[in-house]
Amino acid sequence: MTATLERSAPVRRTPAVALTGVHKTFGSGPSAVTALRDIDLAVAPGEFVCLLGASGCGKSTLLNLVAGLDRPTSGTLDVRTTRPSVMFQESALLPWLTAGRNVELPLRLAGMSRKERRARAEELLELVRLGGQAAKRPHELSGGMRQRVALARALAAATSVTDADTPGLLLMDEPFAALDAITRDVLQGELLRVWRATGITILFVTHDVREAVRLAQRVVLLSSRPGTVVREWTVGANSERLHEEITARLREVITSHAA
């Protein structure tokens, strides 16, 4: 059985991320597709929020907007953090670089000296329990280990500029979906540990209710396309009851869309 760790509520400060009335439409005219509609969402600094919804509801589109990879069609988006960092389902490591050099890459782009970035990369690999693996290349690592390196690299990018008042922002798009159940369970626990150790702000996309309830302080459910916020839940001690409640609401959303 998976244990859900106790987590404290975030301190309410100026949001790290705030979306107000955000719409996103792709294309124009009769062929236009509205992916998101009237999205209102605020994420506090240091908060862990899961975006939950069925496939195609716009979760990844919302994440891309926050990451700056795309722009809203209308509405306002305010990101008040150090540079956002994105982690995807695939580790996307550069195969010709070692694990350590992969982690160093965003630090190099940020202008950090070679000595500083090597020390920081080693520190982050230790944080994700890959100490001593810096010299290995991706093909020498298991799938779970590659995702740990990807997490270390994402943390390097998100924390390359230090500001105590604006924690880094980590955007995660179903990063454990391609892993086997045991590895996924382990990495979920590791992510919670890393989040607590760093104080980073996390916006995590998933379609897995149990994963959302295990990880998040707050779960935000999106409707089927066009995605809009249906409901939010604060995660407390009774995770099983919450899991059942969210699952029932998700089924309602999917059924009403299919009808």
PAKEZA-74789 format. One line per 2 residues: number of its first residue (from 1); for each residue x, z, y of N, C-alpha, C. Coordinates in nm, 2 decimals, m for minus. Example, Ala and Ser with C-alpha at 12.3 -4.5 7.8 and 13.67 -1.06 7.14 Angstrom:
<rs>
1	1.32,0.78,m0.57,1.23,0.78,m0.45,1.32,0.78,m0.33; 1.28,0.71,m0.22,1.37,0.71,m0.11,1.29,0.79,0.00;
</rs>
This chain:
<rs>
1	0.08,0.00,m0.12,0.00,0.00,0.00,0.09,0.00,0.12; 0.05,m0.08,0.22,0.12,m0.09,0.35,0.08,0.03,0.44;
3	0.18,0.10,0.49,0.16,0.21,0.58,0.15,0.16,0.72; 0.05,0.21,0.80,0.05,0.18,0.94,0.11,0.29,1.02;
5	0.21,0.26,1.10,0.27,0.36,1.18,0.19,0.40,1.30; 0.20,0.53,1.34,0.14,0.58,1.46,0.21,0.51,1.58;
7	0.13,0.48,1.68,0.19,0.42,1.80,0.12,0.47,1.92; 0.20,0.49,2.02,0.14,0.55,2.14,0.09,0.44,2.23;
9	m0.01,0.47,2.31,m0.07,0.37,2.41,0.03,0.34,2.51; 0.03,0.21,2.56,0.13,0.18,2.66,0.10,0.24,2.80;
11	0.20,0.26,2.88,0.18,0.31,3.01,0.13,0.20,3.10; 0.01,0.22,3.17,m0.05,0.11,3.24,0.03,0.09,3.38;
13	0.10,m0.02,3.39,0.17,m0.05,3.51,0.13,m0.19,3.55; 0.20,m0.25,3.64,0.18,m0.39,3.68,0.20,m0.47,3.55;
15	0.10,m0.56,3.52,0.11,m0.63,3.39,0.24,m0.72,3.38; 0.29,m0.72,3.26,0.41,m0.81,3.23,0.35,m0.96,3.23;
17	0.23,m0.97,3.18,0.17,m1.10,3.17,0.02,m1.09,3.21; m0.03,m1.17,3.30,m0.17,m1.17,3.34,m0.22,m1.31,3.35;
19	m0.33,m1.34,3.27,m0.40,m1.46,3.28,m0.54,m1.44,3.33; m0.58,m1.52,3.43,m0.71,m1.50,3.49,m0.78,m1.63,3.50;
21	m0.90,m1.64,3.43,m0.97,m1.77,3.43,m0.90,m1.89,3.38; m0.81,m1.87,3.29,m0.72,m1.98,3.25,m0.80,m2.08,3.16;
23	m0.79,m2.21,3.19,m0.85,m2.32,3.11,m0.73,m2.41,3.07; m0.74,m2.47,2.96,m0.64,m2.57,2.92,m0.72,m2.68,2.85;
25	m0.71,m2.80,2.91,m0.77,m2.92,2.85,m0.66,m3.03,2.83; m0.66,m3.09,2.72,m0.57,m3.20,2.68,m0.64,m3.33,2.70;
27	m0.58,m3.43,2.77,m0.64,m3.56,2.79,m0.75,m3.55,2.90; m0.82,m3.66,2.91,m0.92,m3.68,3.02,m1.03,m3.77,2.97;
29	m1.14,m3.76,3.04,m1.26,m3.85,3.01,m1.32,m3.80,2.88; m1.39,m3.90,2.81,m1.46,m3.87,2.69,m1.38,m3.81,2.57;
31	m1.25,m3.85,2.58,m1.16,m3.80,2.47,m1.09,m3.67,2.50; m1.12,m3.60,2.61,m1.06,m3.48,2.65,m1.10,m3.37,2.55;
33	m1.00,m3.28,2.52,m1.02,m3.17,2.43,m0.99,m3.04,2.51; m1.09,m2.95,2.52,m1.06,m2.82,2.58,m1.02,m2.72,2.48;
35	m0.89,m2.67,2.49,m0.84,m2.58,2.39,m0.87,m2.44,2.43; m0.86,m2.41,2.56,m0.89,m2.27,2.61,m0.98,m2.27,2.73;
37	m1.07,m2.17,2.73,m1.17,m2.16,2.84,m1.18,m2.02,2.89; m1.17,m2.00,3.02,m1.19,m1.87,3.08,m1.12,m1.75,3.02;
39	m0.99,m1.77,3.00,m0.91,m1.67,2.94,m0.87,m1.57,3.04; m0.91,m1.44,3.02,m0.87,m1.33,3.10,m0.79,m1.23,3.01;
41	m0.67,m1.21,3.03,m0.59,m1.12,2.95,m0.47,m1.07,3.03; m0.45,m0.94,3.01,m0.33,m0.87,3.07,m0.26,m0.79,2.97;
43	m0.12,m0.81,2.97,m0.04,m0.74,2.87,0.06,m0.65,2.96; 0.06,m0.52,2.92,0.14,m0.42,3.00,0.29,m0.43,2.95;
45	0.38,m0.40,3.04,0.52,m0.39,3.00,0.54,m0.30,2.88; 0.61,m0.35,2.78,0.64,m0.27,2.66,0.52,m0.27,2.56;
47	0.41,m0.34,2.59,0.30,m0.34,2.50,0.32,m0.44,2.39; 0.26,m0.41,2.27,0.25,m0.50,2.16,0.11,m0.54,2.14;
49	0.08,m0.67,2.17,m0.05,m0.73,2.16,m0.05,m0.84,2.06; m0.15,m0.84,1.97,m0.17,m0.95,1.87,m0.29,m1.04,1.91;
51	m0.27,m1.17,1.92,m0.37,m1.26,1.94,m0.42,m1.31,1.80; m0.55,m1.29,1.77,m0.60,m1.32,1.64,m0.71,m1.42,1.65;
53	m0.72,m1.51,1.56,m0.82,m1.61,1.56,m0.80,m1.71,1.44; m0.90,m1.79,1.42,m0.89,m1.89,1.31,m0.80,m2.00,1.36;
55	m0.76,m2.08,1.26,m0.67,m2.19,1.29,m0.74,m2.29,1.39; m0.66,m2.34,1.49,m0.71,m2.43,1.58,m0.79,m2.37,1.70;
57	m0.78,m2.23,1.72,m0.86,m2.17,1.82,m0.79,m2.17,1.95; m0.66,m2.21,1.96,m0.59,m2.21,2.08,m0.49,m2.10,2.10;
59	m0.46,m2.03,1.99,m0.36,m1.92,2.00,m0.22,m1.97,2.04; m0.18,m2.07,1.97,m0.04,m2.12,2.00,m0.04,m2.19,2.14;
61	m0.15,m2.25,2.18,m0.16,m2.31,2.31,m0.14,m2.20,2.42; m0.21,m2.09,2.40,m0.20,m1.98,2.50,m0.05,m1.93,2.50;
63	0.01,m1.92,2.39,0.15,m1.88,2.38,0.24,m1.97,2.45; 0.22,m2.10,2.44,0.30,m2.20,2.50,0.28,m2.20,2.66;
65	0.16,m2.16,2.70,0.14,m2.15,2.85,0.22,m2.03,2.90; 0.22,m1.92,2.83,0.29,m1.80,2.87,0.44,m1.83,2.87;
67	0.49,m1.91,2.77,0.63,m1.94,2.76,0.68,m2.03,2.87; 0.58,m2.10,2.93,0.62,m2.20,3.03,0.64,m2.33,2.98;
69	0.61,m2.35,2.85,0.62,m2.48,2.78,0.51,m2.58,2.82; 0.41,m2.53,2.88,0.30,m2.61,2.93,0.23,m2.54,3.05;
71	0.14,m2.61,3.12,0.08,m2.55,3.23,m0.08,m2.54,3.21; m0.14,m2.44,3.27,m0.29,m2.43,3.26,m0.35,m2.55,3.34;
73	m0.46,m2.60,3.29,m0.54,m2.70,3.37,m0.60,m2.63,3.49; m0.64,m2.51,3.48,m0.69,m2.43,3.60,m0.68,m2.28,3.56;
75	m0.70,m2.20,3.67,m0.68,m2.06,3.65,m0.54,m2.02,3.69; m0.51,m1.89,3.68,m0.38,m1.84,3.73,m0.31,m1.77,3.61;
77	m0.18,m1.78,3.61,m0.10,m1.72,3.50,0.02,m1.66,3.57; 0.04,m1.53,3.55,0.15,m1.46,3.62,0.23,m1.39,3.51;
79	0.36,m1.43,3.50,0.45,m1.37,3.41,0.56,m1.29,3.48; 0.56,m1.16,3.48,0.65,m1.08,3.55,0.75,m1.01,3.46;
81	0.83,m1.08,3.39,0.93,m1.03,3.30,1.06,m1.11,3.32; 1.16,m1.06,3.25,1.28,m1.14,3.24,1.24,m1.26,3.15;
83	1.33,m1.36,3.13,1.29,m1.48,3.07,1.22,m1.46,2.94; 1.10,m1.53,2.92,1.03,m1.52,2.79,1.12,m1.58,2.68;
85	1.10,m1.53,2.56,1.17,m1.59,2.44,1.07,m1.61,2.33; 1.08,m1.72,2.26,0.98,m1.76,2.16,1.04,m1.76,2.02;
87	0.96,m1.71,1.93,1.00,m1.71,1.79,0.89,m1.78,1.71; 0.93,m1.88,1.63,0.83,m1.96,1.55,0.83,m1.93,1.41;
89	0.74,m2.00,1.33,0.73,m1.98,1.19,0.87,m2.01,1.12; 0.93,m2.12,1.16,1.06,m2.16,1.11,1.17,m2.09,1.19;
91	1.28,m2.06,1.13,1.38,m1.99,1.20,1.45,m2.08,1.31; 1.45,m2.21,1.28,1.51,m2.31,1.37,1.65,m2.27,1.42;
93	1.73,m2.22,1.32,1.87,m2.19,1.35,1.95,m2.32,1.35; 2.05,m2.33,1.43,2.14,m2.45,1.42,2.23,m2.44,1.30;
95	2.22,m2.53,1.20,2.29,m2.51,1.08,2.44,m2.52,1.08; 2.49,m2.58,1.19,2.64,m2.59,1.20,2.70,m2.47,1.27;
97	2.62,m2.37,1.31,2.67,m2.25,1.37,2.65,m2.13,1.28; 2.74,m2.03,1.29,2.72,m1.91,1.21,2.61,m1.83,1.26;
99	2.57,m1.73,1.19,2.46,m1.64,1.23,2.50,m1.58,1.37; 2.62,m1.53,1.38,2.66,m1.47,1.50,2.66,m1.57,1.62;
101	2.70,m1.69,1.60,2.70,m1.79,1.71,2.56,m1.84,1.74; 2.47,m1.84,1.65,2.33,m1.86,1.68,2.27,m1.76,1.77;
103	2.31,m1.63,1.74,2.26,m1.53,1.83,2.32,m1.53,1.97; 2.45,m1.57,1.97,2.52,m1.58,2.10,2.47,m1.69,2.19;
105	2.41,m1.79,2.13,2.38,m1.91,2.21,2.30,m1.89,2.34; 2.19,m1.81,2.33,2.12,m1.78,2.46,2.20,m1.70,2.56;
107	2.29,m1.62,2.51,2.38,m1.54,2.59,2.48,m1.63,2.66; 2.52,m1.73,2.59,2.62,m1.82,2.65,2.55,m1.90,2.76;
109	2.42,m1.94,2.73,2.35,m2.02,2.83,2.32,m1.93,2.96; 2.31,m1.80,2.94,2.29,m1.71,3.05,2.41,m1.68,3.13;
111	2.53,m1.73,3.08,2.65,m1.71,3.15,2.73,m1.59,3.11; 2.70,m1.53,3.00,2.77,m1.41,2.96,2.91,m1.45,2.90;
113	3.01,m1.37,2.93,3.14,m1.40,2.88,3.15,m1.40,2.73; 3.25,m1.46,2.67,3.26,m1.47,2.53,3.27,m1.33,2.46;
115	3.35,m1.25,2.52,3.37,m1.11,2.47,3.24,m1.03,2.47; 3.17,m1.04,2.58,3.04,m0.97,2.60,2.94,m1.02,2.50;
117	2.93,m1.15,2.49,2.82,m1.21,2.41,2.85,m1.18,2.26; 2.98,m1.18,2.22,3.01,m1.15,2.08,2.97,m1.01,2.04;
119	3.00,m0.92,2.14,2.97,m0.78,2.11,2.82,m0.76,2.11; 2.75,m0.83,2.20,2.60,m0.82,2.20,2.54,m0.88,2.08;
121	2.59,m0.99,2.03,2.54,m1.05,1.91,2.56,m0.96,1.79; 2.67,m0.90,1.78,2.70,m0.80,1.67,2.60,m0.68,1.67;
123	2.58,m0.64,1.80,2.49,m0.52,1.82,2.35,m0.56,1.77; 2.30,m0.68,1.80,2.17,m0.73,1.77,2.15,m0.75,1.62;
125	2.26,m0.81,1.56,2.25,m0.83,1.41,2.25,m0.69,1.34; 2.32,m0.59,1.39,2.31,m0.46,1.34,2.16,m0.41,1.35;
127	2.10,m0.43,1.47,1.97,m0.39,1.49,1.87,m0.44,1.39; 1.89,m0.57,1.35,1.80,m0.63,1.25,1.85,m0.61,1.11;
129	1.94,m0.52,1.09,2.00,m0.49,0.96,2.08,m0.60,0.89; 2.15,m0.68,0.98,2.24,m0.78,0.93,2.38,m0.76,0.97;
131	2.42,m0.64,0.98,2.56,m0.61,1.01,2.65,m0.66,0.91; 2.76,m0.73,0.95,2.86,m0.78,0.85,2.82,m0.92,0.81;
133	2.71,m0.98,0.86,2.67,m1.12,0.82,2.69,m1.22,0.93; 2.76,m1.19,1.03,2.78,m1.28,1.15,2.85,m1.41,1.11;
135	2.94,m1.40,1.02,3.02,m1.52,0.98,2.95,m1.62,0.89; 2.83,m1.58,0.84,2.76,m1.67,0.74,2.68,m1.77,0.82;
137	2.67,m1.89,0.75,2.59,m2.00,0.81,2.45,m1.99,0.75; 2.35,m2.05,0.82,2.21,m2.04,0.77,2.19,m2.07,0.63;
139	2.25,m2.17,0.57,2.23,m2.21,0.43,2.28,m2.10,0.33; 2.36,m2.01,0.38,2.41,m1.90,0.30,2.31,m1.78,0.30;
141	2.21,m1.78,0.38,2.12,m1.67,0.39,1.98,m1.70,0.33; 1.91,m1.59,0.29,1.78,m1.61,0.24,1.68,m1.64,0.35;
143	1.56,m1.68,0.32,1.46,m1.71,0.42,1.43,m1.59,0.51; 1.42,m1.47,0.45,1.40,m1.35,0.53,1.52,m1.32,0.62;
145	1.64,m1.34,0.57,1.76,m1.31,0.65,1.76,m1.41,0.77; 1.73,m1.54,0.74,1.73,m1.63,0.85,1.63,m1.59,0.96;
147	1.51,m1.54,0.92,1.42,m1.50,1.02,1.47,m1.37,1.10; 1.55,m1.29,1.03,1.61,m1.18,1.10,1.71,m1.23,1.21;
149	1.78,m1.33,1.17,1.88,m1.39,1.27,1.80,m1.45,1.38; 1.69,m1.52,1.35,1.60,m1.58,1.46,1.55,m1.47,1.55;
151	1.51,m1.35,1.49,1.46,m1.24,1.57,1.58,m1.19,1.66; 1.70,m1.17,1.60,1.81,m1.13,1.68,1.84,m1.22,1.80;
153	1.83,m1.35,1.77,1.85,m1.46,1.88,1.74,m1.45,1.98; 1.62,m1.43,1.94,1.51,m1.42,2.04,1.52,m1.29,2.12;
155	1.57,m1.18,2.06,1.59,m1.06,2.14,1.71,m1.08,2.24; 1.81,m1.16,2.20,1.92,m1.19,2.29,1.87,m1.26,2.41;
157	1.78,m1.36,2.39,1.73,m1.44,2.50,1.64,m1.36,2.59; 1.56,m1.27,2.53,1.46,m1.19,2.61,1.53,m1.08,2.68;
159	1.65,m1.04,2.64,1.71,m0.92,2.70,1.84,m0.96,2.77; 1.86,m1.09,2.79,1.99,m1.13,2.85,2.01,m1.09,2.99;
161	1.89,m1.06,3.06,1.90,m1.00,3.19,1.84,m0.86,3.18; 1.91,m0.76,3.22,1.87,m0.63,3.20,1.80,m0.58,3.33;
163	1.67,m0.53,3.31,1.60,m0.47,3.42,1.51,m0.36,3.36; 1.53,m0.24,3.39,1.46,m0.13,3.33,1.31,m0.13,3.36;
165	1.27,m0.19,3.48,1.14,m0.20,3.52,1.06,m0.32,3.46; 1.13,m0.42,3.41,1.06,m0.53,3.35,1.12,m0.56,3.22;
167	1.07,m0.50,3.11,1.12,m0.53,2.98,1.11,m0.67,2.94; 1.20,m0.72,2.85,1.19,m0.86,2.81,1.06,m0.89,2.74;
169	1.03,m1.02,2.73,0.90,m1.07,2.67,0.94,m1.15,2.55; 0.88,m1.11,2.44,0.90,m1.18,2.31,0.77,m1.24,2.27;
171	0.76,m1.37,2.25,0.64,m1.44,2.21,0.66,m1.49,2.07; 0.57,m1.45,1.98,0.59,m1.47,1.84,0.48,m1.55,1.78;
173	0.50,m1.67,1.73,0.40,m1.76,1.68,0.40,m1.76,1.53; 0.32,m1.67,1.47,0.32,m1.65,1.32,0.45,m1.66,1.25;
175	0.55,m1.57,1.30,0.69,m1.58,1.25,0.71,m1.55,1.10; 0.61,m1.48,1.04,0.63,m1.44,0.90,0.54,m1.52,0.81;
177	0.46,m1.61,0.86,0.36,m1.68,0.78,0.42,m1.76,0.66; 0.54,m1.81,0.67,0.60,m1.89,0.56,0.67,m1.81,0.46;
179	0.68,m1.68,0.47,0.75,m1.59,0.38,0.67,m1.54,0.27; 0.73,m1.50,0.16,0.65,m1.43,0.05,0.60,m1.30,0.10;
181	0.50,m1.24,0.03,0.44,m1.12,0.07,0.53,m1.00,0.08; 0.62,m0.99,m0.01,0.71,m0.87,0.00,0.81,m0.88,0.12;
183	0.86,m1.00,0.14,0.95,m1.02,0.25,0.88,m1.00,0.38; 0.75,m1.05,0.39,0.67,m1.04,0.51,0.64,m0.89,0.54;
185	0.61,m0.82,0.44,0.59,m0.68,0.46,0.71,m0.60,0.51; 0.83,m0.63,0.46,0.95,m0.57,0.50,0.98,m0.61,0.65;
187	0.96,m0.73,0.68,0.99,m0.78,0.82,0.89,m0.73,0.92; 0.77,m0.71,0.88,0.67,m0.64,0.97,0.72,m0.50,1.01;
189	0.76,m0.43,0.91,0.81,m0.30,0.93,0.94,m0.30,1.02; 1.02,m0.40,1.00,1.15,m0.41,1.08,1.11,m0.44,1.22;
191	1.01,m0.53,1.24,0.97,m0.57,1.38,0.92,m0.45,1.45; 0.84,m0.36,1.39,0.80,m0.24,1.45,0.91,m0.15,1.50;
193	1.01,m0.14,1.41,1.13,m0.06,1.44,1.21,m0.11,1.55; 1.23,m0.24,1.56,1.30,m0.31,1.66,1.22,m0.30,1.80;
195	1.09,m0.31,1.79,1.01,m0.30,1.91,1.03,m0.16,1.97; 1.02,m0.06,1.89,1.03,0.08,1.94,1.17,0.10,1.99;
197	1.27,0.04,1.93,1.41,0.07,1.98,1.44,0.00,2.11; 1.37,m0.12,2.13,1.41,m0.20,2.25,1.31,m0.18,2.37;
199	1.19,m0.14,2.34,1.09,m0.13,2.45,1.04,m0.27,2.50; 1.07,m0.37,2.42,1.03,m0.51,2.46,0.88,m0.53,2.46;
201	0.83,m0.62,2.54,0.69,m0.66,2.54,0.67,m0.77,2.44; 0.57,m0.76,2.35,0.55,m0.86,2.25,0.41,m0.91,2.25;
203	0.40,m1.04,2.25,0.27,m1.11,2.23,0.28,m1.19,2.10; 0.20,m1.15,2.00,0.22,m1.20,1.86,0.09,m1.27,1.82;
205	0.11,m1.40,1.77,0.00,m1.48,1.73,m0.01,m1.47,1.58; m0.13,m1.45,1.53,m0.15,m1.44,1.38,m0.30,m1.48,1.35;
207	m0.33,m1.52,1.23,m0.46,m1.53,1.18,m0.49,m1.43,1.07; m0.40,m1.34,1.05,m0.40,m1.24,0.94,m0.45,m1.11,1.01;
209	m0.57,m1.06,0.97,m0.62,m0.94,1.03,m0.54,m0.82,1.00; m0.50,m0.81,0.87,m0.42,m0.69,0.83,m0.29,m0.69,0.90;
211	m0.22,m0.80,0.92,m0.10,m0.81,1.00,m0.12,m0.76,1.14; m0.23,m0.81,1.20,m0.26,m0.77,1.34,m0.28,m0.62,1.35;
213	m0.35,m0.56,1.26,m0.39,m0.42,1.27,m0.26,m0.33,1.24; m0.18,m0.38,1.15,m0.06,m0.31,1.12,0.04,m0.30,1.24;
215	0.05,m0.42,1.31,0.16,m0.43,1.41,0.12,m0.39,1.55; 0.00,m0.42,1.59,m0.03,m0.42,1.73,m0.08,m0.28,1.78;
217	m0.06,m0.26,1.91,m0.13,m0.16,1.98,m0.27,m0.20,2.02; m0.28,m0.33,2.04,m0.41,m0.39,2.08,m0.43,m0.53,2.02;
219	m0.55,m0.55,1.96,m0.58,m0.68,1.90,m0.68,m0.75,1.98; m0.65,m0.88,2.02,m0.74,m0.96,2.10,m0.79,m1.08,2.01;
221	m0.92,m1.09,2.00,m0.98,m1.19,1.91,m1.02,m1.31,2.00; m0.98,m1.43,1.96,m1.02,m1.55,2.03,m1.13,m1.62,1.95;
223	m1.22,m1.68,2.02,m1.33,m1.76,1.95,m1.27,m1.89,1.90; m1.35,m1.96,1.82,m1.31,m2.10,1.78,m1.31,m2.19,1.90;
225	m1.24,m2.30,1.89,m1.22,m2.39,2.01,m1.35,m2.43,2.07; m1.35,m2.42,2.21,m1.24,m2.38,2.30,m1.23,m2.23,2.29;
227	m1.10,m2.18,2.28,m1.07,m2.04,2.27,m1.10,m1.96,2.39; m1.17,m1.85,2.37,m1.19,m1.76,2.48,m1.19,m1.62,2.42;
229	m1.17,m1.52,2.50,m1.16,m1.38,2.45,m1.30,m1.33,2.41; m1.31,m1.30,2.28,m1.44,m1.25,2.23,m1.45,m1.10,2.24;
231	m1.34,m1.04,2.20,m1.34,m0.89,2.20,m1.19,m0.84,2.18; m1.17,m0.72,2.23,m1.04,m0.65,2.21,m1.06,m0.52,2.14;
233	m0.96,m0.47,2.07,m0.96,m0.34,2.00,m0.83,m0.27,2.02; m0.84,m0.14,2.05,m0.72,m0.06,2.06,m0.70,m0.01,1.92;
235	m0.58,m0.02,1.86,m0.55,0.02,1.73,m0.52,0.17,1.72; m0.60,0.24,1.64,m0.58,0.39,1.62,m0.54,0.43,1.48;
237	m0.58,0.55,1.44,m0.53,0.60,1.31,m0.61,0.54,1.20; m0.74,0.51,1.22,m0.82,0.46,1.11,m0.81,0.31,1.09;
239	m0.70,0.26,1.04,m0.67,0.12,1.03,m0.76,0.05,0.93; m0.80,0.11,0.82,m0.88,0.04,0.73,m1.02,0.01,0.78;
241	m1.08,0.11,0.85,m1.21,0.08,0.91,m1.20,m0.03,1.02; m1.09,m0.02,1.10,m1.07,m0.12,1.20,m1.06,m0.26,1.14;
243	m0.98,m0.27,1.03,m0.96,m0.39,0.96,m1.09,m0.45,0.92; m1.18,m0.37,0.86,m1.31,m0.42,0.82,m1.40,m0.47,0.94;
245	m1.39,m0.39,1.05,m1.47,m0.43,1.17,m1.42,m0.56,1.23; m1.29,m0.58,1.24,m1.24,m0.70,1.30,m1.26,m0.82,1.20;
247	m1.25,m0.80,1.07,m1.27,m0.91,0.98,m1.42,m0.95,0.99; m1.51,m0.86,1.00,m1.65,m0.90,1.01,m1.68,m0.98,1.13;
249	m1.62,m0.94,1.24,m1.64,m1.01,1.37,m1.57,m1.15,1.37; m1.46,m1.16,1.30,m1.39,m1.29,1.29,m1.48,m1.38,1.20;
251	m1.54,m1.33,1.10,m1.63,m1.41,1.02,m1.75,m1.46,1.10; m1.80,m1.38,1.18,m1.91,m1.42,1.27,m1.87,m1.53,1.36;
253	m1.75,m1.52,1.42,m1.70,m1.63,1.51,m1.68,m1.76,1.43; m1.63,m1.75,1.31,m1.60,m1.88,1.23,m1.74,m1.94,1.19;
255	m1.83,m1.85,1.14,m1.96,m1.90,1.10,m2.04,m1.96,1.21; m2.04,m1.90,1.33,m2.12,m1.95,1.44,m2.06,m2.09,1.48;
257	m1.93,m2.10,1.47,m1.87,m2.23,1.51,m1.90,m2.34,1.41; m1.90,m2.30,1.28,m1.93,m2.40,1.17,m2.08,m2.44,1.18;
259	m2.17,m2.35,1.23,m2.31,m2.39,1.24,m2.33,m2.49,1.35;
</rs>
